[in-house]
Amino acid sequence: MDNFTIVRPEHLNHHGYLFGGVMLKWVDENAWMAASRDFPGRNMVTVGMDACRFRQRVENGSILRFHMSKVRQGTTSVTYNVDVFADAPGAASEYEVFNVTVSFVGLDDKGKPVALADQP
């Protein structure tokens, strides 16, 4: 699954590049959307992010592509790789700027883990 967003001035840090916390927020949201589409009707919540790698800074006006791919599924949890690519203003191609793995767990209405394969 791929999603896109554009980097605007309100997303920048004091050096004039994308703030890392904004990237983490976007990654969590985009990975959650992938998990929610893969497991409709499930209450999916983030339980962890591993191996965050900020590879290059991101300029204002860049278009970001978030690529989510499922890498592991357990009984109650699922993990996605999220690779983020930037297409800087005026660039002819995109380049990788960030990657991470994000894990989610399915919860029932009491907040207890629930099997993902079962229908709600």
Biopython code that builds the backbone (N, CA, C, O; Angstrom):
import numpy as np
from Bio.PDB.StructureBuilder import StructureBuilder

atoms = [
    (1, "MET", "N", (0.856, -1.174, 0.000)),
    (1, "MET", "CA", (0.000, 0.000, 0.000)),
    (1, "MET", "C", (0.895, 1.227, 0.000)),
    (1, "MET", "O", (1.873, 1.286, 0.745)),
    (2, "ASP", "N", (0.571, 2.193, -0.819)),
    (2, "ASP", "CA", (1.297, 3.463, -0.855)),
    (2, "ASP", "C", (0.350, 4.614, -0.539)),
    (2, "ASP", "O", (-0.800, 4.628, -0.977)),
    (3, "ASN", "N", (0.847, 5.571, 0.221)),
    (3, "ASN", "CA", (0.157, 6.834, 0.496)),
    (3, "ASN", "C", (1.142, 7.967, 0.263)),
    (3, "ASN", "O", (2.356, 7.761, 0.278)),
    (4, "PHE", "N", (0.615, 9.161, 0.047)),
    (4, "PHE", "CA", (1.457, 10.322, -0.245)),
    (4, "PHE", "C", (1.069, 11.506, 0.633)),
    (4, "PHE", "O", (-0.076, 11.627, 1.070)),
    (5, "THR", "N", (2.050, 12.380, 0.884)),
    (5, "THR", "CA", (1.786, 13.666, 1.529)),
    (5, "THR", "C", (2.836, 14.659, 1.060)),
    (5, "THR", "O", (3.856, 14.276, 0.486)),
    (6, "ILE", "N", (2.582, 15.924, 1.305)),
    (6, "ILE", "CA", (3.531, 16.977, 0.936)),
    (6, "ILE", "C", (4.050, 17.652, 2.201)),
    (6, "ILE", "O", (3.302, 17.866, 3.155)),
    (7, "VAL", "N", (5.329, 17.982, 2.197)),
    (7, "VAL", "CA", (5.963, 18.655, 3.332)),
    (7, "VAL", "C", (5.729, 20.162, 3.193)),
    (7, "VAL", "O", (6.043, 20.765, 2.167)),
    (8, "ARG", "N", (5.174, 20.746, 4.247)),
    (8, "ARG", "CA", (4.843, 22.180, 4.260)),
    (8, "ARG", "C", (5.654, 22.884, 5.355)),
    (8, "ARG", "O", (6.257, 22.221, 6.198)),
    (9, "PRO", "N", (5.671, 24.213, 5.347)),
    (9, "PRO", "CA", (6.459, 24.961, 6.344)),
    (9, "PRO", "C", (6.142, 24.591, 7.794)),
    (9, "PRO", "O", (7.045, 24.595, 8.631)),
    (10, "GLU", "N", (4.900, 24.275, 8.110)),
    (10, "GLU", "CA", (4.546, 23.946, 9.492)),
    (10, "GLU", "C", (5.116, 22.595, 9.942)),
    (10, "GLU", "O", (5.024, 22.256, 11.122)),
    (11, "HIS", "N", (5.700, 21.824, 9.027)),
    (11, "HIS", "CA", (6.283, 20.527, 9.347)),
    (11, "HIS", "C", (7.790, 20.596, 9.581)),
    (11, "HIS", "O", (8.420, 19.581, 9.876)),
    (12, "LEU", "N", (8.368, 21.789, 9.451)),
    (12, "LEU", "CA", (9.828, 21.944, 9.485)),
    (12, "LEU", "C", (10.360, 22.218, 10.882)),
    (12, "LEU", "O", (9.676, 22.801, 11.723)),
    (13, "ASN", "N", (11.609, 21.780, 11.113)),
    (13, "ASN", "CA", (12.289, 22.067, 12.372)),
    (13, "ASN", "C", (13.023, 23.405, 12.280)),
    (13, "ASN", "O", (12.890, 24.121, 11.288)),
    (14, "HIS", "N", (13.782, 23.736, 13.293)),
    (14, "HIS", "CA", (14.486, 25.019, 13.341)),
    (14, "HIS", "C", (15.642, 25.100, 12.341)),
    (14, "HIS", "O", (16.209, 26.177, 12.158)),
    (15, "HIS", "N", (16.005, 23.997, 11.694)),
    (15, "HIS", "CA", (17.026, 23.999, 10.648)),
    (15, "HIS", "C", (16.410, 24.136, 9.257)),
    (15, "HIS", "O", (17.127, 24.259, 8.264)),
    (16, "GLY", "N", (15.067, 24.114, 9.189)),
    (16, "GLY", "CA", (14.387, 24.266, 7.908)),
    (16, "GLY", "C", (14.118, 22.972, 7.160)),
    (16, "GLY", "O", (13.805, 22.994, 5.970)),
    (17, "TYR", "N", (14.239, 21.828, 7.861)),
    (17, "TYR", "CA", (13.960, 20.530, 7.246)),
    (17, "TYR", "C", (12.868, 19.822, 8.041)),
    (17, "TYR", "O", (12.534, 20.234, 9.152)),
    (18, "LEU", "N", (12.319, 18.762, 7.471)),
    (18, "LEU", "CA", (11.228, 18.031, 8.110)),
    (18, "LEU", "C", (11.614, 17.609, 9.529)),
    (18, "LEU", "O", (12.673, 17.021, 9.744)),
    (19, "PHE", "N", (10.756, 17.912, 10.479)),
    (19, "PHE", "CA", (10.957, 17.539, 11.878)),
    (19, "PHE", "C", (10.752, 16.032, 12.015)),
    (19, "PHE", "O", (9.774, 15.492, 11.498)),
    (20, "GLY", "N", (11.669, 15.347, 12.709)),
    (20, "GLY", "CA", (11.602, 13.900, 12.865)),
    (20, "GLY", "C", (10.317, 13.424, 13.512)),
    (20, "GLY", "O", (9.800, 12.367, 13.150)),
    (21, "GLY", "N", (9.790, 14.187, 14.466)),
    (21, "GLY", "CA", (8.554, 13.811, 15.133)),
    (21, "GLY", "C", (7.362, 13.803, 14.194)),
    (21, "GLY", "O", (6.450, 12.991, 14.347)),
    (22, "VAL", "N", (7.366, 14.704, 13.223)),
    (22, "VAL", "CA", (6.295, 14.729, 12.222)),
    (22, "VAL", "C", (6.385, 13.470, 11.361)),
    (22, "VAL", "O", (5.368, 12.851, 11.051)),
    (23, "MET", "N", (7.609, 13.094, 10.977)),
    (23, "MET", "CA", (7.787, 11.867, 10.191)),
    (23, "MET", "C", (7.257, 10.661, 10.966)),
    (23, "MET", "O", (6.552, 9.825, 10.400)),
    (24, "LEU", "N", (7.588, 10.563, 12.253)),
    (24, "LEU", "CA", (7.125, 9.434, 13.055)),
    (24, "LEU", "C", (5.604, 9.402, 13.150)),
    (24, "LEU", "O", (5.004, 8.329, 13.100)),
    (25, "LYS", "N", (4.979, 10.562, 13.287)),
    (25, "LYS", "CA", (3.513, 10.640, 13.331)),
    (25, "LYS", "C", (2.916, 10.132, 12.017)),
    (25, "LYS", "O", (1.983, 9.329, 12.020)),
    (26, "TRP", "N", (3.463, 10.608, 10.897)),
    (26, "TRP", "CA", (2.954, 10.187, 9.595)),
    (26, "TRP", "C", (3.151, 8.690, 9.373)),
    (26, "TRP", "O", (2.265, 8.018, 8.845)),
    (27, "VAL", "N", (4.306, 8.169, 9.772)),
    (27, "VAL", "CA", (4.571, 6.742, 9.619)),
    (27, "VAL", "C", (3.549, 5.926, 10.411)),
    (27, "VAL", "O", (2.991, 4.957, 9.897)),
    (28, "ASP", "N", (3.308, 6.320, 11.663)),
    (28, "ASP", "CA", (2.347, 5.605, 12.500)),
    (28, "ASP", "C", (0.953, 5.635, 11.875)),
    (28, "ASP", "O", (0.274, 4.610, 11.823)),
    (29, "GLU", "N", (0.525, 6.804, 11.400)),
    (29, "GLU", "CA", (-0.799, 6.933, 10.780)),
    (29, "GLU", "C", (-0.916, 6.077, 9.528)),
    (29, "GLU", "O", (-1.915, 5.383, 9.339)),
    (30, "ASN", "N", (0.101, 6.123, 8.670)),
    (30, "ASN", "CA", (0.046, 5.381, 7.412)),
    (30, "ASN", "C", (0.111, 3.877, 7.637)),
    (30, "ASN", "O", (-0.591, 3.121, 6.965)),
    (31, "ALA", "N", (0.940, 3.435, 8.567)),
    (31, "ALA", "CA", (0.998, 2.007, 8.878)),
    (31, "ALA", "C", (-0.322, 1.542, 9.486)),
    (31, "ALA", "O", (-0.797, 0.447, 9.183)),
    (32, "TRP", "N", (-0.917, 2.377, 10.349)),
    (32, "TRP", "CA", (-2.214, 2.030, 10.942)),
    (32, "TRP", "C", (-3.282, 1.874, 9.859)),
    (32, "TRP", "O", (-4.119, 0.975, 9.935)),
    (33, "MET", "N", (-3.252, 2.754, 8.850)),
    (33, "MET", "CA", (-4.229, 2.632, 7.761)),
    (33, "MET", "C", (-4.053, 1.305, 7.026)),
    (33, "MET", "O", (-5.043, 0.665, 6.670)),
    (34, "ALA", "N", (-2.819, 0.887, 6.796)),
    (34, "ALA", "CA", (-2.579, -0.398, 6.137)),
    (34, "ALA", "C", (-3.122, -1.541, 6.993)),
    (34, "ALA", "O", (-3.788, -2.441, 6.481)),
    (35, "ALA", "N", (-2.838, -1.507, 8.299)),
    (35, "ALA", "CA", (-3.323, -2.565, 9.200)),
    (35, "ALA", "C", (-4.848, -2.571, 9.261)),
    (35, "ALA", "O", (-5.463, -3.637, 9.269)),
    (36, "SER", "N", (-5.454, -1.405, 9.304)),
    (36, "SER", "CA", (-6.914, -1.313, 9.384)),
    (36, "SER", "C", (-7.575, -1.832, 8.119)),
    (36, "SER", "O", (-8.658, -2.414, 8.180)),
    (37, "ARG", "N", (-6.940, -1.631, 6.982)),
    (37, "ARG", "CA", (-7.487, -2.157, 5.725)),
    (37, "ARG", "C", (-7.282, -3.664, 5.631)),
    (37, "ARG", "O", (-8.130, -4.378, 5.095)),
    (38, "ASP", "N", (-6.160, -4.147, 6.149)),
    (38, "ASP", "CA", (-5.896, -5.592, 6.106)),
    (38, "ASP", "C", (-6.778, -6.370, 7.079)),
    (38, "ASP", "O", (-7.070, -7.543, 6.850)),
    (39, "PHE", "N", (-7.205, -5.718, 8.170)),
    (39, "PHE", "CA", (-8.013, -6.379, 9.198)),
    (39, "PHE", "C", (-9.249, -5.529, 9.507)),
    (39, "PHE", "O", (-9.371, -4.986, 10.605)),
    (40, "PRO", "N", (-10.161, -5.417, 8.542)),
    (40, "PRO", "CA", (-11.348, -4.575, 8.734)),
    (40, "PRO", "C", (-12.169, -5.031, 9.932)),
    (40, "PRO", "O", (-12.338, -6.224, 10.181)),
    (41, "GLY", "N", (-12.667, -4.057, 10.654)),
    (41, "GLY", "CA", (-13.495, -4.349, 11.814)),
    (41, "GLY", "C", (-12.696, -4.572, 13.091)),
    (41, "GLY", "O", (-13.277, -4.664, 14.172)),
    (42, "ARG", "N", (-11.367, -4.659, 12.983)),
    (42, "ARG", "CA", (-10.510, -4.850, 14.154)),
    (42, "ARG", "C", (-10.067, -3.493, 14.693)),
    (42, "ARG", "O", (-9.845, -2.546, 13.940)),
    (43, "ASN", "N", (-9.946, -3.427, 16.008)),
    (43, "ASN", "CA", (-9.384, -2.245, 16.666)),
    (43, "ASN", "C", (-7.883, -2.464, 16.739)),
    (43, "ASN", "O", (-7.410, -3.187, 17.616)),
    (44, "MET", "N", (-7.124, -1.856, 15.839)),
    (44, "MET", "CA", (-5.679, -2.039, 15.760)),
    (44, "MET", "C", (-4.974, -0.886, 16.471)),
    (44, "MET", "O", (-5.275, 0.282, 16.226)),
    (45, "VAL", "N", (-4.031, -1.225, 17.355)),
    (45, "VAL", "CA", (-3.264, -0.195, 18.063)),
    (45, "VAL", "C", (-1.772, -0.475, 17.916)),
    (45, "VAL", "O", (-1.345, -1.628, 17.852)),
    (46, "THR", "N", (-0.994, 0.594, 17.863)),
    (46, "THR", "CA", (0.456, 0.483, 17.742)),
    (46, "THR", "C", (1.044, -0.038, 19.043)),
    (46, "THR", "O", (0.711, 0.452, 20.122)),
    (47, "VAL", "N", (1.923, -1.036, 18.941)),
    (47, "VAL", "CA", (2.619, -1.538, 20.124)),
    (47, "VAL", "C", (4.117, -1.298, 20.053)),
    (47, "VAL", "O", (4.806, -1.426, 21.064)),
    (48, "GLY", "N", (4.636, -0.953, 18.883)),
    (48, "GLY", "CA", (6.060, -0.670, 18.826)),
    (48, "GLY", "C", (6.549, -0.269, 17.457)),
    (48, "GLY", "O", (5.938, -0.570, 16.431)),
    (49, "MET", "N", (7.686, 0.429, 17.478)),
    (49, "MET", "CA", (8.429, 0.769, 16.267)),
    (49, "MET", "C", (9.861, 0.326, 16.510)),
    (49, "MET", "O", (10.440, 0.609, 17.559)),
    (50, "ASP", "N", (10.426, -0.368, 15.535)),
    (50, "ASP", "CA", (11.795, -0.862, 15.660)),
    (50, "ASP", "C", (12.649, -0.358, 14.510)),
    (50, "ASP", "O", (12.163, -0.119, 13.405)),
    (51, "ALA", "N", (13.918, -0.206, 14.797)),
    (51, "ALA", "CA", (14.925, 0.079, 13.776)),
    (51, "ALA", "C", (14.611, 1.318, 12.939)),
    (51, "ALA", "O", (14.695, 1.273, 11.712)),
    (52, "CYS", "N", (14.252, 2.423, 13.593)),
    (52, "CYS", "CA", (14.037, 3.689, 12.880)),
    (52, "CYS", "C", (15.343, 4.152, 12.254)),
    (52, "CYS", "O", (16.385, 4.167, 12.909)),
    (53, "ARG", "N", (15.281, 4.527, 10.991)),
    (53, "ARG", "CA", (16.460, 5.042, 10.313)),
    (53, "ARG", "C", (16.102, 6.288, 9.504)),
    (53, "ARG", "O", (15.403, 6.214, 8.493)),
    (54, "PHE", "N", (16.601, 7.437, 9.978)),
    (54, "PHE", "CA", (16.496, 8.669, 9.204)),
    (54, "PHE", "C", (17.707, 8.687, 8.278)),
    (54, "PHE", "O", (18.837, 8.832, 8.743)),
    (55, "ARG", "N", (17.485, 8.544, 6.982)),
    (55, "ARG", "CA", (18.591, 8.387, 6.035)),
    (55, "ARG", "C", (19.049, 9.706, 5.428)),
    (55, "ARG", "O", (20.244, 9.897, 5.199)),
    (56, "GLN", "N", (18.118, 10.617, 5.163)),
    (56, "GLN", "CA", (18.464, 11.912, 4.572)),
    (56, "GLN", "C", (17.462, 12.947, 5.051)),
    (56, "GLN", "O", (16.332, 12.619, 5.413)),
    (57, "ARG", "N", (17.886, 14.184, 5.049)),
    (57, "ARG", "CA", (16.956, 15.253, 5.438)),
    (57, "ARG", "C", (15.944, 15.466, 4.309)),
    (57, "ARG", "O", (16.176, 15.104, 3.156)),
    (58, "VAL", "N", (14.816, 16.066, 4.687)),
    (58, "VAL", "CA", (13.717, 16.264, 3.737)),
    (58, "VAL", "C", (13.405, 17.749, 3.657)),
    (58, "VAL", "O", (13.193, 18.412, 4.672)),
    (59, "GLU", "N", (13.383, 18.253, 2.441)),
    (59, "GLU", "CA", (13.154, 19.674, 2.191)),
    (59, "GLU", "C", (11.674, 20.033, 2.163)),
    (59, "GLU", "O", (10.818, 19.192, 1.889)),
    (60, "ASN", "N", (11.393, 21.302, 2.453)),
    (60, "ASN", "CA", (10.049, 21.848, 2.300)),
    (60, "ASN", "C", (9.606, 21.672, 0.850)),
    (60, "ASN", "O", (10.392, 21.881, -0.074)),
    (61, "GLY", "N", (8.363, 21.291, 0.657)),
    (61, "GLY", "CA", (7.819, 21.105, -0.688)),
    (61, "GLY", "C", (8.013, 19.707, -1.247)),
    (61, "GLY", "O", (7.489, 19.399, -2.318)),
    (62, "SER", "N", (8.748, 18.860, -0.556)),
    (62, "SER", "CA", (8.946, 17.483, -1.024)),
    (62, "SER", "C", (7.631, 16.715, -0.955)),
    (62, "SER", "O", (6.819, 16.927, -0.055)),
    (63, "ILE", "N", (7.438, 15.828, -1.911)),
    (63, "ILE", "CA", (6.318, 14.896, -1.877)),
    (63, "ILE", "C", (6.865, 13.598, -1.308)),
    (63, "ILE", "O", (7.836, 13.045, -1.824)),
    (64, "LEU", "N", (6.239, 13.117, -0.245)),
    (64, "LEU", "CA", (6.668, 11.877, 0.385)),
    (64, "LEU", "C", (5.754, 10.735, -0.023)),
    (64, "LEU", "O", (4.533, 10.878, -0.077)),
    (65, "ARG", "N", (6.380, 9.589, -0.310)),
    (65, "ARG", "CA", (5.632, 8.354, -0.581)),
    (65, "ARG", "C", (5.925, 7.377, 0.552)),
    (65, "ARG", "O", (7.078, 7.036, 0.816)),
    (66, "PHE", "N", (4.866, 6.936, 1.214)),
    (66, "PHE", "CA", (4.956, 5.958, 2.299)),
    (66, "PHE", "C", (4.556, 4.607, 1.724)),
    (66, "PHE", "O", (3.424, 4.422, 1.276)),
    (67, "HIS", "N", (5.494, 3.665, 1.741)),
    (67, "HIS", "CA", (5.217, 2.324, 1.224)),
    (67, "HIS", "C", (5.169, 1.356, 2.402)),
    (67, "HIS", "O", (6.169, 1.152, 3.090)),
    (68, "MET", "N", (3.990, 0.757, 2.629)),
    (68, "MET", "CA", (3.791, -0.181, 3.730)),
    (68, "MET", "C", (3.670, -1.593, 3.173)),
    (68, "MET", "O", (2.908, -1.845, 2.240)),
    (69, "SER", "N", (4.441, -2.515, 3.766)),
    (69, "SER", "CA", (4.338, -3.914, 3.367)),
    (69, "SER", "C", (4.341, -4.790, 4.617)),
    (69, "SER", "O", (5.167, -4.620, 5.513)),
    (70, "LYS", "N", (3.393, -5.737, 4.655)),
    (70, "LYS", "CA", (3.284, -6.642, 5.792)),
    (70, "LYS", "C", (4.460, -7.610, 5.749)),
    (70, "LYS", "O", (4.735, -8.222, 4.718)),
    (71, "VAL", "N", (5.156, -7.743, 6.891)),
    (71, "VAL", "CA", (6.313, -8.635, 6.940)),
    (71, "VAL", "C", (6.131, -9.804, 7.897)),
    (71, "VAL", "O", (6.826, -10.813, 7.785)),
    (72, "ARG", "N", (5.203, -9.673, 8.834)),
    (72, "ARG", "CA", (5.012, -10.756, 9.808)),
    (72, "ARG", "C", (3.613, -10.642, 10.402)),
    (72, "ARG", "O", (3.139, -9.549, 10.715)),
    (73, "GLN", "N", (2.967, -11.786, 10.550)),
    (73, "GLN", "CA", (1.659, -11.814, 11.206)),
    (73, "GLN", "C", (1.645, -12.938, 12.217)),
    (73, "GLN", "O", (1.949, -14.085, 11.892)),
    (74, "GLY", "N", (1.286, -12.597, 13.456)),
    (74, "GLY", "CA", (1.115, -13.594, 14.502)),
    (74, "GLY", "C", (-0.366, -13.807, 14.749)),
    (74, "GLY", "O", (-1.203, -13.443, 13.923)),
    (75, "THR", "N", (-0.680, -14.393, 15.878)),
    (75, "THR", "CA", (-2.073, -14.657, 16.220)),
    (75, "THR", "C", (-2.840, -13.367, 16.479)),
    (75, "THR", "O", (-3.957, -13.199, 15.991)),
    (76, "THR", "N", (-2.240, -12.447, 17.254)),
    (76, "THR", "CA", (-2.929, -11.206, 17.639)),
    (76, "THR", "C", (-2.225, -9.956, 17.130)),
    (76, "THR", "O", (-2.732, -8.849, 17.309)),
    (77, "SER", "N", (-1.055, -10.116, 16.495)),
    (77, "SER", "CA", (-0.284, -8.944, 16.077)),
    (77, "SER", "C", (0.178, -9.062, 14.632)),
    (77, "SER", "O", (0.187, -10.140, 14.038)),
    (78, "VAL", "N", (0.560, -7.916, 14.094)),
    (78, "VAL", "CA", (1.051, -7.849, 12.721)),
    (78, "VAL", "C", (2.121, -6.758, 12.656)),
    (78, "VAL", "O", (2.038, -5.750, 13.358)),
    (79, "THR", "N", (3.125, -6.975, 11.802)),
    (79, "THR", "CA", (4.226, -6.023, 11.655)),
    (79, "THR", "C", (4.365, -5.626, 10.191)),
    (79, "THR", "O", (4.254, -6.459, 9.292)),
    (80, "TYR", "N", (4.611, -4.339, 9.970)),
    (80, "TYR", "CA", (4.783, -3.770, 8.637)),
    (80, "TYR", "C", (6.133, -3.090, 8.530)),
    (80, "TYR", "O", (6.588, -2.455, 9.482)),
    (81, "ASN", "N", (6.777, -3.219, 7.379)),
    (81, "ASN", "CA", (7.897, -2.348, 7.027)),
    (81, "ASN", "C", (7.294, -1.096, 6.428)),
    (81, "ASN", "O", (6.364, -1.163, 5.625)),
    (82, "VAL", "N", (7.828, 0.044, 6.823)),
    (82, "VAL", "CA", (7.417, 1.302, 6.218)),
    (82, "VAL", "C", (8.672, 1.955, 5.646)),
    (82, "VAL", "O", (9.601, 2.296, 6.378)),
    (83, "ASP", "N", (8.681, 2.121, 4.339)),
    (83, "ASP", "CA", (9.770, 2.802, 3.651)),
    (83, "ASP", "C", (9.221, 4.125, 3.134)),
    (83, "ASP", "O", (8.153, 4.168, 2.524)),
    (84, "VAL", "N", (9.964, 5.208, 3.383)),
    (84, "VAL", "CA", (9.515, 6.535, 2.977)),
    (84, "VAL", "C", (10.497, 7.083, 1.947)),
    (84, "VAL", "O", (11.711, 7.071, 2.150)),
    (85, "PHE", "N", (9.945, 7.560, 0.849)),
    (85, "PHE", "CA", (10.731, 8.122, -0.239)),
    (85, "PHE", "C", (10.321, 9.574, -0.446)),
    (85, "PHE", "O", (9.154, 9.925, -0.274)),
    (86, "ALA", "N", (11.285, 10.417, -0.816)),
    (86, "ALA", "CA", (11.010, 11.842, -1.058)),
    (86, "ALA", "C", (11.291, 12.175, -2.511)),
    (86, "ALA", "O", (12.230, 11.665, -3.121)),
    (87, "ASP", "N", (10.460, 13.033, -3.037)),
    (87, "ASP", "CA", (10.633, 13.603, -4.361)),
    (87, "ASP", "C", (10.762, 15.101, -4.116)),
    (87, "ASP", "O", (9.758, 15.811, -4.054)),
    (88, "ALA", "N", (11.995, 15.581, -3.977)),
    (88, "ALA", "CA", (12.248, 16.995, -3.655)),
    (88, "ALA", "C", (11.738, 17.896, -4.784)),
    (88, "ALA", "O", (11.648, 17.465, -5.934)),
    (89, "PRO", "N", (11.406, 19.140, -4.452)),
    (89, "PRO", "CA", (10.924, 20.054, -5.490)),
    (89, "PRO", "C", (11.907, 20.134, -6.663)),
    (89, "PRO", "O", (13.091, 20.415, -6.477)),
    (90, "GLY", "N", (11.405, 19.886, -7.852)),
    (90, "GLY", "CA", (12.216, 19.955, -9.062)),
    (90, "GLY", "C", (13.046, 18.724, -9.359)),
    (90, "GLY", "O", (13.726, 18.674, -10.384)),
    (91, "ALA", "N", (13.005, 17.723, -8.481)),
    (91, "ALA", "CA", (13.801, 16.512, -8.691)),
    (91, "ALA", "C", (13.177, 15.638, -9.774)),
    (91, "ALA", "O", (11.962, 15.647, -9.974)),
    (92, "ALA", "N", (14.025, 14.889, -10.464)),
    (92, "ALA", "CA", (13.550, 13.994, -11.513)),
    (92, "ALA", "C", (13.240, 12.603, -10.975)),
    (92, "ALA", "O", (12.610, 11.801, -11.664)),
    (93, "SER", "N", (13.675, 12.309, -9.753)),
    (93, "SER", "CA", (13.420, 10.997, -9.176)),
    (93, "SER", "C", (13.334, 11.105, -7.657)),
    (93, "SER", "O", (13.710, 12.120, -7.071)),
    (94, "GLU", "N", (12.835, 10.046, -7.035)),
    (94, "GLU", "CA", (12.719, 10.026, -5.581)),
    (94, "GLU", "C", (13.892, 9.278, -4.968)),
    (94, "GLU", "O", (14.607, 8.546, -5.653)),
    (95, "TYR", "N", (14.080, 9.474, -3.659)),
    (95, "TYR", "CA", (15.155, 8.804, -2.933)),
    (95, "TYR", "C", (14.625, 8.421, -1.555)),
    (95, "TYR", "O", (13.729, 9.073, -1.020)),
    (96, "GLU", "N", (15.195, 7.347, -0.983)),
    (96, "GLU", "CA", (14.745, 6.879, 0.322)),
    (96, "GLU", "C", (15.245, 7.813, 1.416)),
    (96, "GLU", "O", (16.419, 8.183, 1.447)),
    (97, "VAL", "N", (14.328, 8.191, 2.322)),
    (97, "VAL", "CA", (14.697, 9.099, 3.406)),
    (97, "VAL", "C", (14.494, 8.497, 4.789)),
    (97, "VAL", "O", (15.051, 9.000, 5.765)),
    (98, "PHE", "N", (13.702, 7.425, 4.894)),
    (98, "PHE", "CA", (13.386, 6.888, 6.217)),
    (98, "PHE", "C", (12.843, 5.481, 6.065)),
    (98, "PHE", "O", (12.177, 5.162, 5.079)),
    (99, "ASN", "N", (13.137, 4.630, 7.064)),
    (99, "ASN", "CA", (12.450, 3.339, 7.126)),
    (99, "ASN", "C", (12.379, 2.871, 8.573)),
    (99, "ASN", "O", (13.186, 3.256, 9.420)),
    (100, "VAL", "N", (11.371, 2.017, 8.826)),
    (100, "VAL", "CA", (11.087, 1.543, 10.172)),
    (100, "VAL", "C", (10.172, 0.328, 10.066)),
    (100, "VAL", "O", (9.516, 0.130, 9.044)),
    (101, "THR", "N", (10.125, -0.485, 11.120)),
    (101, "THR", "CA", (9.096, -1.505, 11.229)),
    (101, "THR", "C", (8.132, -1.075, 12.328)),
    (101, "THR", "O", (8.548, -0.571, 13.372)),
    (102, "VAL", "N", (6.842, -1.280, 12.083)),
    (102, "VAL", "CA", (5.796, -0.887, 13.022)),
    (102, "VAL", "C", (4.927, -2.106, 13.311)),
    (102, "VAL", "O", (4.493, -2.801, 12.392)),
    (103, "SER", "N", (4.675, -2.361, 14.596)),
    (103, "SER", "CA", (3.857, -3.504, 14.998)),
    (103, "SER", "C", (2.558, -3.041, 15.632)),
    (103, "SER", "O", (2.513, -2.054, 16.367)),
    (104, "PHE", "N", (1.497, -3.787, 15.325)),
    (104, "PHE", "CA", (0.160, -3.503, 15.840)),
    (104, "PHE", "C", (-0.399, -4.753, 16.490)),
    (104, "PHE", "O", (-0.004, -5.871, 16.159)),
    (105, "VAL", "N", (-1.315, -4.554, 17.408)),
    (105, "VAL", "CA", (-2.052, -5.663, 17.999)),
    (105, "VAL", "C", (-3.538, -5.356, 17.859)),
    (105, "VAL", "O", (-3.950, -4.200, 17.954)),
    (106, "GLY", "N", (-4.343, -6.393, 17.632)),
    (106, "GLY", "CA", (-5.791, -6.245, 17.583)),
    (106, "GLY", "C", (-6.351, -6.374, 18.992)),
    (106, "GLY", "O", (-5.993, -7.301, 19.720)),
    (107, "LEU", "N", (-7.215, -5.465, 19.377)),
    (107, "LEU", "CA", (-7.813, -5.488, 20.719)),
    (107, "LEU", "C", (-9.318, -5.619, 20.637)),
    (107, "LEU", "O", (-9.948, -5.127, 19.701)),
    (108, "ASP", "N", (-9.896, -6.294, 21.637)),
    (108, "ASP", "CA", (-11.350, -6.368, 21.739)),
    (108, "ASP", "C", (-11.860, -5.124, 22.465)),
    (108, "ASP", "O", (-11.079, -4.231, 22.795)),
    (109, "ASP", "N", (-13.163, -5.069, 22.712)),
    (109, "ASP", "CA", (-13.754, -3.879, 23.335)),
    (109, "ASP", "C", (-13.363, -3.704, 24.797)),
    (109, "ASP", "O", (-13.674, -2.675, 25.397)),
    (110, "LYS", "N", (-12.687, -4.691, 25.380)),
    (110, "LYS", "CA", (-12.194, -4.584, 26.761)),
    (110, "LYS", "C", (-10.695, -4.310, 26.801)),
    (110, "LYS", "O", (-10.092, -4.276, 27.873)),
    (111, "GLY", "N", (-10.095, -4.113, 25.624)),
    (111, "GLY", "CA", (-8.668, -3.823, 25.566)),
    (111, "GLY", "C", (-7.766, -5.038, 25.654)),
    (111, "GLY", "O", (-6.571, -4.907, 25.917)),
    (112, "LYS", "N", (-8.327, -6.221, 25.436)),
    (112, "LYS", "CA", (-7.555, -7.468, 25.468)),
    (112, "LYS", "C", (-7.204, -7.891, 24.042)),
    (112, "LYS", "O", (-8.009, -7.717, 23.127)),
    (113, "PRO", "N", (-5.992, -8.454, 23.850)),
    (113, "PRO", "CA", (-5.621, -8.927, 22.512)),
    (113, "PRO", "C", (-6.621, -9.950, 21.971)),
    (113, "PRO", "O", (-7.137, -10.791, 22.707)),
    (114, "VAL", "N", (-6.876, -9.856, 20.685)),
    (114, "VAL", "CA", (-7.832, -10.737, 20.029)),
    (114, "VAL", "C", (-7.186, -11.299, 18.762)),
    (114, "VAL", "O", (-6.387, -10.621, 18.117)),
    (115, "ALA", "N", (-7.528, -12.521, 18.415)),
    (115, "ALA", "CA", (-6.979, -13.155, 17.218)),
    (115, "ALA", "C", (-7.381, -12.368, 15.983)),
    (115, "ALA", "O", (-8.543, -12.000, 15.813)),
    (116, "LEU", "N", (-6.403, -12.115, 15.126)),
    (116, "LEU", "CA", (-6.664, -11.341, 13.910)),
    (116, "LEU", "C", (-7.449, -12.137, 12.878)),
    (116, "LEU", "O", (-8.192, -11.558, 12.085)),
    (117, "ALA", "N", (-7.293, -13.456, 12.879)),
    (117, "ALA", "CA", (-7.960, -14.291, 11.880)),
    (117, "ALA", "C", (-9.453, -14.420, 12.135)),
    (117, "ALA", "O", (-10.222, -14.671, 11.207)),
    (118, "ASP", "N", (-9.869, -14.252, 13.383)),
    (118, "ASP", "CA", (-11.306, -14.344, 13.715)),
    (118, "ASP", "C", (-12.035, -13.090, 13.250)),
    (118, "ASP", "O", (-11.493, -11.987, 13.319)),
    (119, "GLN", "N", (-13.234, -13.259, 12.789)),
    (119, "GLN", "CA", (-14.051, -12.111, 12.401)),
    (119, "GLN", "C", (-14.667, -11.470, 13.646)),
    (119, "GLN", "O", (-15.114, -12.179, 14.547)),
    (120, "PRO", "N", (-14.693, -10.135, 13.702)),
    (120, "PRO", "CA", (-15.285, -9.467, 14.874)),
    (120, "PRO", "C", (-16.782, -9.661, 14.967)),
    (120, "PRO", "O", (-17.413, -9.159, 15.898)),
]
sb = StructureBuilder()
sb.init_structure("model")
sb.init_model(0)
sb.init_chain("A")
sb.init_seg("    ")
for serial, (resi, resn, name, xyz) in enumerate(atoms, 1):
    if name == "N":
        sb.init_residue(resn, " ", resi, " ")
    sb.init_atom(name, np.array(xyz, "f"), 0.0, 1.0, " ", f" {name:<3s}", serial, name[0])
structure = sb.get_structure()
